């Protein structure tokens, strides 16, 4: 890795996007190994290159802010992570406009962060907006729409709006089964998510049925 980095930096220059990509890829490796401090340093170096090359309002810079935020979360740096997610969203919206699919992704990332913090009232409007963007961009029956439905259903379930959550979950499952097929891993994952929601409501039989179906898909 160090040799490749030295070669690229010498031939392309230390602020070339390929050098930033190498930092980023190495950060992913250390992240999967649980070496978060090293991963954070590499993400910061990648971010610095992208900022110097493209400026602080470029999509690549925004995406790397999100990577750095993810590392902040696993290290318990929640205030720092929130600020990074928010900054990534602001840049993405400024670059692409308020109804772009990348904005929906940035909204979802921030919403997932708020769910993890138990801040459901902050997560709900982010997921609602992401859902509206994806429905407009892809149509009502796209898998990305289903993801937004599941996210929003999770919020409603935690807020004990169980009927609304159940309606969204059923719609999400129907979309995924229709678009991906009944044996797709993403459909199995959605089944598990809905099963967890049912379990939290005390619907043990319904939860068990969905868990069993998800397990049978994964074993195929």
C-alpha positions in Angstrom: 0.0 0.0 0.0 2.7 2.5 1.0 4.7 1.7 -2.2 1.6 2.2 -4.4 0.8 5.4 -2.6 4.3 6.7 -3.0 4.3 5.8 -6.7 0.9 7.5 -7.3 1.9 10.6 -5.3 5.1 10.9 -7.3 3.6 10.4 -10.7 0.3 12.1 -10.3 1.0 14.5 -7.5 0.0 14.3 -3.8 -3.4 16.0 -4.4 -4.7 13.9 -7.2 -8.1 12.2 -6.8 -6.6 8.8 -7.3 -4.4 9.4 -4.2 -7.5 10.4 -2.3 -9.3 7.2 -3.5 -6.4 5.1 -2.3 -6.6 6.7 1.2 -10.3 6.1 1.2 -10.0 2.4 0.1 -7.4 1.8 2.8 -9.7 3.4 5.4 -12.5 1.0 4.5 -10.1 -1.9 5.1 -9.1 -0.6 8.6 -12.7 0.1 9.3 -13.8 -3.5 8.6 -11.0 -4.6 10.9 -12.2 -2.4 13.7 -9.2 -0.1 13.6 -11.3 3.0 13.7 -8.6 5.6 14.7 -6.5 4.6 11.7 -9.5 4.6 9.4 -10.4 8.1 10.7 -7.0 9.4 9.9 -7.1 8.0 6.4 -10.6 9.4 5.7 -9.3 12.8 6.9 -6.4 12.6 4.5 -8.7 11.7 1.7 -11.0 14.5 2.6 -8.1 17.0 2.6 -7.1 15.9 -0.9 -10.6 16.2 -2.2 -11.0 19.6 -0.6 -7.8 20.9 -2.1 -8.5 19.4 -5.6 -12.3 20.1 -5.9 -13.1 22.6 -3.2 -15.3 22.2 -0.1 -18.6 22.0 -2.0 -18.0 19.1 -4.3 -20.0 15.8 -4.2 -16.9 13.7 -3.5 -16.1 16.0 -0.6 -19.6 15.6 0.7 -19.5 11.8 0.4 -16.2 11.7 2.3 -17.8 13.8 5.1 -20.3 11.0 5.4 -17.6 8.4 5.7 -16.0 10.4 8.4 -19.3 10.8 10.2 -19.8 7.0 10.2 -16.4 6.6 11.9 -17.4 9.2 14.4 -20.5 7.2 15.3 -18.7 3.9 16.0 -16.2 5.8 18.2 -19.0 7.5 20.1 -18.3 11.0 18.8 -21.9 11.7 18.2 -21.8 15.5 18.2 -19.0 15.5 15.6 -20.8 12.9 13.6 -24.1 14.8 13.5 -22.3 18.0 12.3 -20.6 16.0 9.5 -23.8 14.4 8.4 -25.5 17.8 8.4 -22.7 19.4 6.4 -22.8 16.6 3.9 -26.5 17.2 3.4 -26.1 20.9 3.0 -23.4 20.5 0.3 -25.3 17.8 -1.6 -28.4 19.9 -1.7 -26.5 22.9 -2.8 -24.8 21.0 -5.6 -27.7 19.0 -6.9 -30.8 20.8 -5.8 -33.4 19.8 -3.2 -35.0 17.0 -5.2 -32.0 14.9 -6.3 -31.6 11.3 -5.3 -28.3 12.0 -3.6 -30.1 14.4 -1.4 -32.5 11.6 -0.4 -29.5 9.5 0.5 -28.0 12.2 2.6 -31.3 12.8 4.4 -31.6 9.1 5.1 -28.1 8.9 6.5 -28.9 11.7 8.9 -32.2 10.1 9.8 -30.6 6.8 10.6 -28.2 8.6 12.9 -31.1 10.2 14.7 -32.8 6.8 15.1 -29.7 5.4 16.7 -29.8 8.3 19.1 -33.4 7.8 19.9 -34.3 11.2 18.4 -37.3 10.0 16.4 -39.0 13.3 16.0 -35.9 14.6 14.2 -35.7 11.4 12.0 -39.3 11.4 10.8 -39.3 14.5 8.6 -36.0 13.5 7.1 -37.3 10.1 6.1 -40.6 11.7 4.9 -38.7 14.1 2.6 -36.4 11.3 1.3 -39.5 9.2 0.5 -41.1 12.1 -1.4 -37.9 12.6 -3.4 -37.5 9.0 -4.3 -41.1 8.6 -5.3 -40.8 11.5 -7.6 -37.5 10.4 -9.1 -38.1 6.7 -9.4 -41.9 6.1 -9.1 -43.8 4.6 -6.3 -42.7 1.0 -6.8 -38.9 1.3 -6.8 -36.7 -0.6 -4.3 -35.2 2.7 -3.0 -38.8 3.8 -2.2 -39.2 0.6 -0.2 -36.1 1.5 1.8 -37.5 4.9 2.7 -40.8 3.2 3.7 -39.0 0.8 6.0 -37.0 3.6 7.6 -40.2 5.7 8.2 -42.1 2.7 9.5 -39.3 2.1 12.1 -39.8 5.7 13.3 -43.6 5.3 13.5 -43.2 2.0 15.3 -40.9 3.6 17.9 -43.5 6.4 18.3 -46.2 3.7 18.8 -48.0 4.7 15.6 -48.3 1.0 14.9 -51.1 1.2 12.2 -49.1 3.7 10.1 -46.0 1.6 10.6 -47.7 -1.6 9.6 -49.2 0.0 6.4 -45.7 1.3 5.3 -44.1 -2.0 6.1 -46.6 -4.0 4.0 -46.2 -1.6 1.1 -42.4 -1.9 1.3 -42.5 -5.7 1.3 -44.9 -5.7 -1.7 -42.6 -3.4 -3.6 -39.4 -5.5 -2.8 -41.1 -8.8 -3.5 -42.5 -7.5 -6.9 -39.3 -5.7 -8.0 -36.6 -8.0 -6.7 -38.3 -11.4 -6.3 -39.3 -13.4 -3.3 -35.8 -15.0 -2.9 -33.7 -11.8 -3.0 -31.5 -11.0 0.1 -32.8 -7.5 0.3 -36.4 -8.9 0.6 -35.2 -11.2 3.4 -33.6 -8.2 5.2 -36.9 -6.3 4.9 -38.8 -9.3 6.3 -36.5 -9.3 9.3 -37.0 -5.6 9.8 -40.8 -5.9 9.8 -40.5 -9.0 12.1 -38.6 -6.9 14.6 -41.3 -4.2 14.5 -44.0 -6.9 15.1 -42.0 -8.3 18.0 -41.8 -4.9 19.6 -45.6 -4.7 19.4 -45.9 -8.1 21.0 -47.1 -9.7 17.8 -45.0 -12.8 18.4 -46.7 -15.1 15.9 -46.5 -12.6 13.1 -42.8 -11.9 13.9 -41.9 -15.6 14.0 -43.6 -16.2 10.6 -41.6 -13.4 8.9 -38.3 -14.4 10.6 -38.8 -18.0 9.4 -39.6 -16.8 5.9 -36.4 -14.6 5.9 -34.3 -17.5 7.2 -35.6 -19.9 4.5 -34.7 -17.3 1.8 -31.1 -17.0 3.2 -30.7 -20.8 3.3 -31.5 -21.2 -0.4 
